[in-house]
Amino acid sequence: MNILVLQETDWLTRGPHTQHHIFETLSLNSSIKIQVLDYDMDNIMRSNSRFIKKQVYMNIHRAVQDSHVEIIRTSHLKVPYLRRFSSLITNFFQIFKIIRNNKPDFIVGFSITNGIIGLIFSKIFKIPFIFFYIDILHQLIPLSYAQGLARTTCQILLKNANQVLVHTKFQQSYVINEGSKPERVIVLPDGITLKNTEVDMHKFEDLKTKFSINKDDFIIFFMGYLYDFAGLQEIIDYYNNDVRSGKIKLKFVILGDGGIYNSLNNYIKKIGANWVILAGRVPFFEITEYIQLADLCLLSFRINDITKEIVPIKIFEYMAMKKPVLSNSLPSVVLELKNNSDVIFSKNLDDLIKKIGDLIGKKHELKQIGQQGYEFVKKNYAWPILINRFKKIIIDVMKRA
């Protein structure tokens, strides 16, 4: 089986996301070939000229050891404002070349522009097309004047895809309102890999020593891209005086980079918040020991047009490590998890910040909550279960095509 995956984020540096888990797992089967067209979003491709040559990366594994995904980055101009446009032109011809030489059994699109190219070719060559809609894509475009065109393009993809996959019930309602046929929309949530939760105790003890973590410390934990709406500075401001005065024994481990990382790092130094550990980005397979440090994991995003639609995979990764989760009441997260998962919800960001203080000193109760959360995700969100569902979906799509 040949599968072509189209996205516009960087497979090598961003995530791991849904697509890494699904397609790297599928690639372990020697009869399945996975090719991915992505985009050099983080400018890791180098050239002495203004022309970047095509690059192919083999046997890439971001989420699954020993996987065999092939990443293709087409040639493009190293010129501001022309990089993306020139890559779309070369992507067009690369997709045509792939179809001509080794026709995919189906195409999966995660993006707008590469997606619309894939959809066009899928119709011409009668290849099933699956649109995996995991974000409100047009809202992620920084140029406001381009969002209208992007939304129209998304609507074309949603109306014409053989199958639309979304992560949440909230997204399911959204894509149907945008034009998807209800019978073509399936909810396939994000998941977790339980085998990645085994803790290397030597590395764990080294981290505790490195960060001067004592048994009396209460550790709150956040990981991921450091958006300005993540509420991190607000948490630091609220507790800084109490921690510095010795009133409470609190440490805040923040794992990740991007966004406000540099400004947050400078701010922490400015106010003397040495109880905040800004650990930066670490490889995916080293995250386990960092999560193990936590007494309480946070999903502290303020509610906005982006966060109201999502159920971040990190919440399942926390729960898979038997860690209690304190979350803001993001609509999709509440809809997906409130009744069954033992996630602790706050009314808003201010309430979440205050709840942290209420939970300090309740480590035993939080451990019980973490165990209950683990049982929930093991039953409902383990990747082997979700990938088997994905296999059934693609078989059904191919039968209907």
N, C-alpha and C positions, 0 to 999 in steps of 0.2 A: 504494500500500500504506500502511495506517495501523498504526502500532505504538504501544502504550501501555506505558510503563516505570514500574514502581512501586518506590520505594526509601524508606529512612527516614534516610539521611544527606543532607548538604548538597551538592547538585550544584555549587554556585557556589564553595564554599570548600574542600571536601575533595577529595583526589585530585590529579591525574586518576587514575581507577581504570579497571577493565575496561570498565564501561558507557560512560564518556566516549569511549574509543577506538572501540568498536564502533558506537555509535549516532550519534556525531558524523560518523563516516566514512559510514555509511549515509545520513545526512541530506544529503550532497552530491548525492545523486540526487534530482532535483526531483520524481520520482514517488513518493517515500517521505516520509511525514510522521511525525515522531517527537514524541510528547508524553510528558513526564516529570512524575510527581508525586513531589516530594521533601519534605523537612522542614527547617524553619529551625533546624537544630541549633545554629548559632553566633549566633543572635539578631541577625541583620542587619536584619530587618524592624522598622520603627519606627512608633509611634503615640502620640498624646497621651492616648489612652484605654486601657482594659484590653481593647479589642477590636482585633485586627489584621485589616485587610481583605485579601481575596484579592489576590495579586500574580502577574502573568504576565511572564516574562522571555523575550524573543524572540532568535533568532539567537545563542544562546550557543555559544561555542567555548572549551573548556578544553584540549583535546588536539589538535584538528584545525582549522586555520585555515579560515575561511569556512563553517563548518558552520551548520546551521539547526535546532537543537533548541529546542523550546518547553518551558520549565520552568513548571509551575503549582504555586503554594503557596496552599493554601486558607486561608480565614479561620479564626481561632482566638482563644481567650482568652489574654491576656497575664497569666496567673496561675500561680504555681508549682504544680506537680503536676497542673494542669488543661490546660496547653498541649498536651501530647501527646494526651490523651484527647479534647479538643475538636477538634483537627485531624483525628483519625480519623473523627469524626462528619461533618465537612464533606468529608473525602476520600470517604467512602461516597457522598454525594450528587453529588460532582464526577465520580467514576468512572461513576456511573449516567448523568449528563448527557452525558459523552463518548460512552458506548455508544449512547445514544438519538440523539444528533445526528450522530455520525460513527463508526459501529461499527468498532473495531479489527479487523484481520485476525488479530492475536494479541496476547497480553499477556505481558510478561516481568516476573517478580517477583524482587527482590533482598532482600526483607525479610520480616519475620514478619507484623506487623499489617496493613500495606497489602497484603501478599501474600495473606493469607487473605481480605480483602475482594475482591481481584482474582480469586482462585480461585472464590469463591462466584458472582460475576457471570459468570465464564467458563462455569460449569456451567449457569447459568440461560439464557444467551444463546448457548451452544454456540460459544464462542470458544476456540481452542487456548491453553493456558497453559503457559509455560516457567518453571520455577523455577531460577534461576541461584544456586547455593549456593556462595558464595565464602568463607564463614567458618563457624565453629561458632557459629551466631547466638545461641543461647540463652545461651552463656557470655559474650557481650558485654554482657548486661544487668547493670547494677550492683546491682540489688536481688535478693539471693539467693533470697528467698521467691517471686519471680516466674519464676525460671528453669525450674522444673518445668512450669508452664503454657506457657511459651514453647517448651520442648522438645516438648511434646505437640502444640502448634500446628504446629511445624516438621514433625513426623512426618505430620500430616494433609496438609500441602503436598507432602511428598516422596512420599506414597502416591498422591496424586490428580492430580499434575501430568502433563500429556501428555508432557513431557520434562524431565529434570533434567540440568543442566550443572554440572560441577565443574572446578576447576583442576588437581587432582592425582590420582594413583592412590590415594593415602592417603585423600583425601576420597571417592573413588569407593567404596572399601570401607566407609567410615563410613556414607554415605547408604544403601547397600544394607542394612547392619545396622539402620538406623533405619526401614526399611520400603519403600524405593524398589524397584521392580521392576528387576532387573539390565538387562533389555533396553531400559529407558528412560533409563539413565544413560550420559552421554557425557563424556569428559574433553576440555575445551577450555582449554588453558593460557593464562596471561597472555602478552602479547607486547610487541614493541618496534617503534618507527617509525624506520627507518633514516634517513629524510630529516631527522629532528630531531637528527641527530648532527653536522651541519655546524657547525664552530666559527668564530665571528666573532673573528678574531685580534686585532682592535683591542680588543674587550671583554675578551678573554682576557688581553692584556698589561696592561690597566687593572686587572684583578683581581689580577694578580701584584704590581703596584705597590701597590695598596691594602692588600694583606695582607703586604707586605714579604717576598715569597717569592723566595728566591735559588736558583740552579741546583744548589747543594749540598744544599738542603733535601730531605728525604724527606717526601712529603705522604701522610698517610692520610686517608680521606674516608668520611663517613657522611651519608646523607640520609634524611629521612622524619620521621614523628611521633616525638617524643622520649619514648618510653615509659621507665618506670623500670627495665624489664628489658632495655634495649638495651645495657647494659654500658659506657656512655660514661664514667661517673665512675670505674669501675674501671680503664679504660685510662689515663685522665688521672692517677690516683693512682700507677699503676705506673711511669710514665715521667717524671713531673714533676721529680723531683730530678735525673735524668740529663740532661734537656734544659736545665734552669736552670743546671746546672754546666758545660754545654758539652760533655759527654761524647758526646752524639749530637745531630745536626741533624734534628729532627723537628718537623713542624707537623701539627696535627689540625684539618681543616676539617669542621665540623658544619653541615649545611644542613637547616633545618626548625624547627618550633616546636611548641607544645602540650606537654602532659604536664609534664615536669620542666624545661622551658626556663628559667623564672625562677629556680628553685633552683639549677640548674646554672650559670647566668650568675653568680649571687652566689658560688657555690663557686669558680668559676674566678678571680674577683677576690680572694677570700679567700686562696687559696693562691698567688697570683701566677703562674698558669699562662698567661702571655701568648702562649705558643706555640699555644694552642687558639683557633681562630677560630670563634666562634659566630655564624654568618651570618644566622640567622633564616630566614623563608620568603621565597622569590622566585617570581615567575611561572613557570609550567611552561616557557614558551618561552625562558627565560633560564638554565635549569639546565645546559644543555650546556657552557657555559664553566666552570662550577664543577666539573663532573665531569672536565673536561680538566685541571684542576689536579692531579689525583690520580696518585700512583704506585701506590697500593694502595687498593682500595675494600673496605669492611667490611660484613659481615652478622653482627653481633656479638650477636644476641639470645640471652639465656638460654633454655633449653628449658622451656616450661611448657604448660599446656593449650591456650593460644592458638597459640603459635609452632610447636608440634609438627605442626600441621595445614597450615601455609601454605608457599607458595613466593612470597615477595614479588616484585612486578614490578620493584623496584629492581635486583635481581640481573641481570635481562636488560638493563636500561638501562645498567648499568655495562659489561656485556660488549659491548653494541652500540657503546660508545665505545672499544672495544679496551683496556679496563682490566682488570687481573687482580683477582680477587675472593678474599678470605679470608673463609670462612664457618664459623660454628659448625655442628656436625653436627645440624641440625634434621632430624627424620625425613623429612618430605616433600621437603625440598631434596635430601637424600642420595639418596632413592629416585628423584627426578626427574633429577638431574644428575651424580651422582658418577662414573659410568662413562664419560661421553662429553665433558664440558664443560670440563675443565681448571680447574674451580674448586678452590681450595686449601682443604681441610677441616681443622678442628681437632677434637680429641677433646671439648673442652668450652670454656667461656669462659676459664678460666685458661690453657689451652693456646693459645687464640687470641691472648690478650694477649702471651704469651711469643713466639709465632711472628712477631708484628710486628717485634720486635727482631731476630729471625733473618733477616728479609727486607730490613731496611735495608741499603743498599749493593748490592742485587742488582737494580738498575733494568733492566739489559739482559735478564736472564732473565725478569723480570716482564713486560717488553714482549712477549716471545715468547709467554708464556702468554696475555696479553691478546689478541694477534692470533688465537691458536687459539680462544679463547672467542668472538671475533667471528664467525669462520667457522661455529661451531656454532649461534649464535643466528640468524644470517642464514638458515641452512638450515631451522631448525625453529621459530623463534618470531617471525618478521616478521609484523606485523599484516595485511598484504594476504593472506597465506596463511591466517591464522586466521579472518579475516572471510569469506573465500570458504567456509571450512568451516562457519561460522555460517550463511551463506546457504543452504547445502545442508541443514543441520539444520532450519531453519525451513520450507523447502519440503517436506521429508519430514513434518514435524509437521502442516502444513496439509493434506497429502494424506491422512494417517491420520485426521484429525479428522472 
